[in-house]
Amino acid sequence: MRKYFLILLVLLTNSMFVGCAHNSEKEGILEKRAGYSLQAEEKQVPVIRTKGKVKKAWLHAHEMPTGDYFGGAWVYLLVEQTSWNVPEAN
């Protein structure tokens, strides 16, 4: 049992050092070749999202034409779609 505990302890200690050795700011060859830029664009266009309208309706309990009993439930109906308004950039 002690042998397994020591192995687990060594593995956990090593994983801590490996996790700390990662450098996320390092730029690789593929990033240079692809021309990725971490710089934000100077002029950002505001994008406006309008919320869709949702209505809540109760379907009452009733017997279905098939003879099954429907116990009732709330149903959410989408009355107006969500839309994105993106102005043209000059």
N, C-alpha and C positions, 0 to 999 in steps of 0.2 A: 504494500500500500504506500509505503514511504517512497518507493521508487517512482510510482506514478505521480505522486505529489510533486516530487522534484522535477520531473519532466514537464508537468503542467506549469510549474513556477518558471522554469527556463523559457518555455514557449511564450508565456504571457509577458515576461520581461523583454524578450526579443521583439515581440510584436509592438511593444510600446516604442522601442527605438526605431523600428522600421517606419512606423507611422509618423514619427517626428522628422524623419529624414526627407520627406517629400517636399519639393520646392515647387509650388504652383505658379510662381511668377517666371519660371524658366521658359524661354521661347525655344521651341524645337525647329527642326529643319522643315517639317511639313507646314508649320504655321508661317514660316518665312516665305516658302514657295507659293503658298496659297494666297498670300497677301492679306491675311486677316489683320484687322486693326482693332485694338482695344480702345481707341479714342472714340468718344461720342461725337456725333455730328454736331456742328456748330448751331444750326438752325433746326429745331424740332417743330414739327407741325402738330398742333393739338388734335387728338382723335377723340371724338365724342361718341359715347355709347348710350343709347336710350334704352331704358328698361322696357321689356315687354309687359303687357297687361295680362294678369292671370286672375281668373275668377274661380271661386270655390263653390261647388254645387253639391247638394246632398241627394243621392238616389235612394228613394224610400224602399223599405222592405216590401217585397211582393212575390207572388208566385209567377214563375216564368212560364211561357207557353209549352215548354218541355216537361213541366210538372215539377221542376226543381224550385226550391225556395231560395230567393236572393235576400240576404239579411240586411242589405243597405250598406252604403259606403259613401265617403266623400270622394268627389272627382274634381280634379283641377283642370280647368279649360284654358287654353292659350287663346286669348281674344285678339291680341295685337302682337306681332312678331318683334323681337329685339332687332334693333338696327344700328349700324355703325355709320357715323358721319365723318368722312375723311375729307377735309378741304384740300384743294389742289395746292401743291407747293409752287411758289413763284421762283 
